[in-house]
Amino acid sequence: MAEADGAEDRKPQSDEAHSAFTPPPGMEPDALDEDQPTSEFARPAGAEPVQPEPGGSAFATPATYSAAHSPPAYTPGQDFHVVQLKESPWQDRMRTMLRMPVDVRPVPDLVHRPSESGPAVGRVLDLTLRIGELLLAGGEGAEDVEAAMFAVTRSYGLDRCEPTVTFTLLSITHQPSLVDHPVSANRTVRRRGTDYNRLSAVYRLVDDISAPEIDVSLEEAYRRLAEIRRNRHPYPGWMLTASAGLLAGAASTLVGGGVLVFIAAALGAVLGDRLAWLCAGRGLPEFYQFVVAAMPPAAIGVALNMTAIDVKASAVITGGLFALLPGRALVAAVQDGLTGFYITASARLLEVMYLFIGIIMGVLVVLYVGLQFDASPRPEEVLEIQQRPLIQIAASMVLVFTFAILLQQERSTVLIVTLNGGVAWVTFGALHYAGHIPPVPSTAIAAGLVGLFGQLFSRYRFASALPYVTAAIGPLLPGSATYYGLLLIAENRLNEGLASLVNAAAIALAIAIGVNLGSETSRLFMRIPGAASAAKRRAAKRTRGF
């Protein structure tokens, strides 16, 4: 049996070593006529016969191979430089290798010693998917989720892994070798929520798994992941509701409201938040939750406009819009699009569009009802923002502070992101109000600083950049432009209203692009200690007409 297997493994002898006109069975070579034609490839007389190759697989180690003089484990292909990233953060190392083809990636450095039978492939892939699920559900960008998944698999010794992230589906494929069957697994994100405290905990887990000086076994990683899932939110429910009211009140002060407007906007946001929680408990989709949450601030604003009280009623509705605009989802959508994840970016943008339409429907229903009761809002009042630098700076910082609490951030990051938001508003005010620069470029520059500082803070702590960025863009959200467009549409001035909504969309895109550009700027110019100069994240080249 062994001889038969050995015969099957042997390669056939080369055809060049034989004549094409070998004699048939039973005929002696001497019986051939001298004029019989022969092959020009026949072996000449006196030549040594070709020895057959030794038996064995084609993938066996060559006879000329020597372990003492073996070639390097990683031989880069053409246009790929040797990457030395051992001292750089795991986020940069994983992003760099994800942009490389599989066959030119460096051999993984084993952070955790596998068992004698090798790494538990199924458990490693399952742990990787569970970690990626928590990151994607928390609002992290697709590229950062893939980098974290890639870091986990390489830390446990799995080479040739390809993670794939879309809007609701995560999958990973591991191919042990060129001749073994690949192993694939996937996981679906059923529910998404905003909890940056949990997001930071997952990042710390991935950082510990990737650190060679910390030994995190699979059992320990599963135990810590279960604790992260069971952890309660850092803030109680009543504090979240109060933060929503303070956010709306601070936003109304930011656009020119007084004390009465602050109280009215806070009351409307609290009522909207409670109604949205009631709808969520009844199982209504998120679209209808936004419709319901937008109605109480709009109703209070219309009611104040119908009274004889001299207040800026439009600021009440604008403050309520600041508390509802989906800035977090918009930033993540644009970030995925700019980094090449177009399917995920399209799905996120579609989600933003649905939520935005829900806000529009809730406000427009109330405005139409108010017009039937002879409410006379003045659209121009929305754009008449009184410049009060000190009060507006304080209001912007209160807005960012409460926004950070709503995002369930860790207490250690709330103060930093509040300062980052204050810097963003000061930059915007200096450019737009003092420098008379249009709002779109002013917003983009201010958001760029938010992204730059947020990325620096996150790299200093080896954590996600979202807790340092998302809340800081709160004062820059286009609440005034959105309400101005809705009010014009309610008064049947469609062209002007649509133009204002387009302006609001342009400001929102400027925020998202500015944040992403600031983050990429920090990666482009900041040197990484211990990393080679060629260790850069390769990007796709510009498409030239095809």
SVG drawing of the C-alpha trace seen along z (x, -y; Angstrom):
<svg xmlns="http://www.w3.org/2000/svg" viewBox="-57 -92 86 102">
<polyline fill="none" stroke="black" stroke-width="0.4" points="0.0,0.0 2.8,-2.3 4.6,-1.5 1.4,-2.4 1.1,-5.7 4.7,-6.5 4.1,-5.7 1.2,-8.1 3.1,-10.9 6.0,-10.6 6.0,-13.1 6.1,-11.5 9.4,-11.6 10.0,-14.3 8.9,-13.6 12.2,-15.1 14.1,-12.1 12.3,-9.6 12.0,-9.1 8.6,-9.8 9.0,-6.6 9.6,-3.9 9.1,-0.4 5.8,1.3 5.6,4.1 7.1,7.4 9.4,5.9 13.1,5.8 15.0,2.7 17.4,4.5 14.5,5.5 14.0,1.9 15.1,1.0 18.1,-1.2 16.0,-3.7 13.4,-3.9 13.0,-7.6 13.8,-8.6 12.9,-11.6 15.2,-14.6 14.8,-14.6 16.1,-11.0 19.0,-10.6 22.3,-10.5 24.5,-7.5 26.8,-7.6 24.7,-10.1 23.9,-9.4 20.3,-8.3 18.1,-10.8 17.5,-9.7 13.9,-9.9 13.1,-12.4 12.7,-11.0 9.2,-10.3 7.2,-12.7 4.8,-15.7 5.5,-18.7 5.2,-20.8 8.0,-18.9 11.1,-20.7 13.7,-20.9 16.9,-18.9 18.9,-22.1 17.1,-23.8 19.1,-24.4 17.5,-25.7 20.7,-27.4 20.8,-29.4 17.1,-29.8 15.8,-32.9 13.9,-35.5 10.3,-34.7 9.0,-37.8 10.1,-38.6 8.2,-41.7 6.9,-41.9 7.6,-44.6 6.8,-48.1 6.3,-46.8 8.8,-47.9 9.8,-46.0 7.6,-47.2 9.1,-47.5 6.2,-48.4 6.9,-46.5 7.0,-49.7 4.1,-51.5 0.5,-51.3 -1.5,-48.3 -4.0,-50.5 -1.3,-51.8 0.3,-48.3 -3.1,-46.7 -4.2,-49.5 -0.8,-49.2 -1.1,-45.5 -4.8,-45.5 -3.8,-47.6 -1.3,-45.0 -2.1,-41.9 -2.2,-38.7 0.9,-37.2 3.2,-40.1 2.1,-40.6 4.7,-40.1 4.6,-36.8 2.6,-37.4 4.5,-37.8 3.0,-35.4 2.0,-37.4 0.4,-34.5 1.9,-31.0 -0.5,-28.5 -1.1,-25.0 0.8,-22.0 -2.0,-21.3 -1.9,-24.9 -4.3,-27.8 -7.9,-27.1 -9.1,-28.4 -12.8,-28.3 -12.6,-30.0 -10.2,-32.7 -12.5,-33.5 -15.6,-33.6 -13.8,-35.9 -12.8,-38.1 -16.3,-38.4 -17.8,-39.2 -15.2,-42.0 -16.0,-43.4 -19.7,-43.2 -19.4,-45.4 -17.3,-47.9 -19.6,-48.1 -22.7,-48.3 -21.0,-51.2 -20.6,-53.3 -17.0,-52.6 -15.9,-53.0 -15.5,-49.9 -11.8,-50.3 -11.2,-50.6 -13.3,-47.5 -11.4,-45.5 -8.1,-46.7 -9.2,-45.5 -10.3,-42.1 -7.1,-41.7 -5.1,-42.5 -6.9,-39.8 -6.3,-37.1 -2.7,-37.9 -2.0,-38.1 -3.3,-34.5 -1.1,-33.2 -3.6,-33.0 -2.1,-34.1 -3.9,-34.6 -7.0,-36.1 -9.3,-38.4 -11.9,-40.3 -14.8,-41.9 -17.2,-44.5 -20.4,-45.9 -23.2,-47.8 -24.8,-44.9 -22.6,-41.9 -19.1,-40.9 -17.3,-37.9 -13.8,-36.6 -12.0,-33.9 -8.8,-32.0 -6.8,-29.9 -4.2,-27.8 -2.1,-27.1 -2.3,-26.9 -3.5,-23.3 -5.9,-23.5 -9.5,-24.4 -10.4,-27.9 -12.4,-28.4 -15.1,-31.1 -17.4,-32.6 -19.8,-35.5 -21.9,-37.4 -24.8,-39.8 -25.3,-43.0 -28.9,-43.0 -29.0,-46.0 -26.9,-49.2 -26.6,-51.6 -24.5,-54.5 -22.3,-53.5 -18.7,-54.9 -17.9,-53.5 -18.3,-50.0 -16.4,-51.0 -13.4,-52.2 -13.4,-49.0 -13.3,-46.9 -10.4,-48.9 -8.5,-48.3 -9.2,-44.6 -7.8,-44.6 -4.8,-46.6 -4.0,-44.1 -4.4,-41.2 -2.0,-42.8 0.6,-43.7 3.4,-41.1 4.1,-41.9 0.5,-41.1 -0.6,-37.4 -4.3,-37.3 -5.5,-33.7 -8.6,-32.9 -10.5,-32.1 -9.4,-35.4 -10.4,-37.3 -13.9,-35.6 -14.3,-36.4 -13.4,-40.1 -15.7,-40.4 -18.6,-39.0 -17.9,-41.5 -18.0,-44.3 -21.3,-43.1 -22.8,-43.0 -21.5,-46.4 -24.2,-48.9 -24.2,-52.3 -22.1,-54.9 -25.0,-57.4 -28.6,-56.7 -31.6,-57.3 -32.7,-60.5 -29.3,-62.0 -29.6,-61.2 -33.0,-62.9 -31.7,-66.0 -28.7,-66.1 -31.0,-66.1 -32.8,-69.1 -29.6,-71.0 -28.3,-70.3 -31.3,-71.8 -31.2,-74.8 -27.6,-75.4 -28.2,-75.2 -31.0,-77.7 -28.7,-80.1 -26.1,-79.5 -28.4,-80.9 -29.6,-83.9 -32.1,-82.8 -32.5,-84.1 -33.4,-82.6 -37.1,-81.9 -36.1,-80.3 -33.5,-78.2 -36.2,-76.8 -38.7,-76.3 -36.2,-74.4 -35.0,-72.3 -38.6,-71.3 -39.4,-70.5 -36.3,-68.3 -37.1,-66.4 -40.7,-65.7 -39.4,-64.6 -36.9,-62.3 -39.5,-60.7 -41.9,-60.2 -39.1,-58.6 -38.3,-56.2 -42.0,-55.3 -42.1,-54.5 -38.9,-52.5 -40.4,-50.4 -43.4,-49.7 -41.2,-48.4 -41.7,-51.3 -38.8,-51.8 -36.2,-54.5 -37.7,-56.6 -41.0,-57.1 -39.0,-57.8 -37.4,-60.8 -40.8,-62.0 -42.2,-62.0 -39.1,-63.5 -39.2,-66.5 -42.8,-67.4 -42.7,-68.8 -39.9,-71.4 -41.7,-72.5 -45.1,-72.7 -43.6,-74.8 -41.9,-77.1 -45.2,-77.6 -47.1,-78.2 -44.6,-80.9 -44.9,-82.6 -48.7,-82.8 -48.4,-84.6 -47.6,-88.2 -44.3,-87.5 -41.4,-89.1 -39.0,-86.1 -37.1,-84.4 -39.5,-81.5 -37.5,-80.1 -34.5,-79.4 -36.7,-76.9 -37.2,-74.7 -33.6,-75.2 -32.4,-74.0 -34.6,-70.9 -33.1,-70.1 -29.6,-70.3 -30.4,-67.5 -31.8,-65.3 -29.5,-65.8 -27.6,-62.5 -24.1,-63.9 -22.5,-60.7 -24.0,-58.6 -23.1,-61.2 -19.4,-61.4 -19.2,-57.6 -20.8,-57.4 -18.5,-60.0 -15.5,-58.4 -16.4,-55.0 -16.8,-56.5 -13.5,-58.3 -11.6,-55.2 -13.1,-53.0 -15.9,-51.2 -18.6,-52.4 -21.3,-49.8 -21.2,-50.6 -21.0,-54.3 -24.1,-54.1 -26.0,-52.2 -25.0,-54.7 -26.0,-57.7 -29.3,-56.1 -29.8,-55.7 -29.0,-59.4 -31.4,-60.4 -34.3,-58.4 -33.6,-59.9 -33.4,-63.4 -36.7,-62.9 -38.2,-61.8 -37.1,-65.1 -38.5,-67.1 -41.9,-65.3 -42.2,-65.9 -41.4,-69.6 -43.5,-70.2 -46.6,-68.6 -46.5,-71.0 -45.7,-74.0 -48.6,-73.3 -51.0,-73.0 -49.6,-76.3 -50.3,-78.0 -53.9,-76.9 -54.2,-78.6 -52.9,-81.9 -49.3,-81.5 -47.1,-84.1 -43.5,-82.9 -40.8,-85.2 -38.3,-83.1 -35.8,-85.9 -35.7,-85.8 -33.8,-82.5 -30.8,-84.1 -30.7,-87.1 -28.2,-85.7 -26.9,-88.2 -23.1,-87.9 -22.3,-87.3 -18.9,-85.7 -18.5,-84.8 -22.0,-83.5 -21.8,-81.6 -18.5,-80.0 -20.0,-78.9 -23.1,-77.6 -21.1,-75.6 -19.1,-73.9 -22.3,-73.1 -23.7,-71.6 -20.6,-69.4 -20.6,-68.4 -24.2,-67.2 -23.7,-65.6 -20.8,-63.5 -23.0,-62.3 -25.7,-61.3 -23.1,-59.3 -22.3,-57.4 -18.6,-58.4 -16.2,-57.6 -15.9,-60.4 -12.2,-60.8 -12.9,-61.8 -15.8,-64.3 -13.5,-67.2 -11.2,-66.7 -14.0,-66.6 -15.6,-69.6 -12.4,-71.6 -12.1,-70.3 -15.7,-71.5 -14.9,-74.9 -11.9,-75.2 -14.1,-74.3 -16.7,-77.0 -14.0,-79.7 -12.4,-78.8 -15.8,-78.9 -16.8,-82.2 -13.4,-83.8 -13.7,-82.7 -17.4,-83.3 -18.4,-86.2 -15.1,-88.1 -13.5,-87.0 -16.8,-87.0 -15.9,-83.7 -18.9,-81.7 -20.3,-79.1 -19.3,-76.0 -15.5,-76.5 -15.5,-77.9 -17.3,-74.8 -14.9,-72.5 -11.8,-74.2 -13.3,-74.0 -14.2,-70.4 -10.7,-69.7 -9.3,-70.9 -11.7,-68.7 -10.6,-65.7 -6.9,-66.5 -7.0,-67.0 -9.3,-64.0 -6.9,-61.8 -4.0,-63.0 -5.8,-62.3 -6.8,-58.8 -3.3,-58.0 -1.9,-59.1 -4.3,-56.7 -4.3,-54.0 -8.1,-54.3 -10.9,-55.0 -11.1,-58.6 -14.9,-58.7 -15.2,-59.8 -12.9,-62.7 -14.6,-63.8 -18.3,-63.1 -19.5,-65.3 -17.1,-68.1 -18.9,-68.7 -22.2,-69.4 -22.0,-73.2 -21.3,-73.0 -24.4,-71.1 -26.7,-73.0 -29.7,-73.4 -30.5,-77.0 -30.3,-76.2 -32.4,-73.2 -35.2,-75.0 -35.1,-77.9 -35.6,-75.6 -38.5,-73.8 -40.2,-77.1 -40.0,-78.3 -41.4,-75.0 -44.3,-75.3 -45.0,-78.8 -45.1,-77.3 -41.8,-78.9 -40.4,-75.7 -37.5,-76.9 -36.0,-79.0 -36.7,-76.2 -35.0,-73.5 -32.0,-75.8 -31.7,-76.2 -31.9,-72.4 -29.2,-72.0 -27.1,-74.5 -27.7,-72.5 -26.6,-69.3 -23.5,-71.1 -22.6,-72.2 -23.1,-68.6 -20.9,-67.2 -18.3,-69.9 -18.3,-68.7 -17.8,-65.1 -15.1,-65.7 -13.3,-68.2 -13.2,-65.6 -11.9,-62.9 -9.3,-65.2 -8.1,-66.3 -7.7,-62.7 -5.8,-61.8 -3.5,-64.9 -2.4,-63.6 -1.5,-60.2 0.2,-61.8 2.6,-64.1 3.0,-62.7 6.1,-60.4 5.6,-57.1 8.4,-56.1 10.3,-53.1 8.5,-52.8 10.3,-52.9 9.7,-55.8 8.2,-53.4 5.6,-52.1 2.7,-54.0 -0.9,-52.9 -1.2,-52.3 -4.3,-53.7 -6.0,-53.0 -4.6,-55.0 -6.7,-57.6 -9.0,-56.1 -8.3,-57.6 -11.4,-57.6 -12.4,-53.9"/>
</svg>
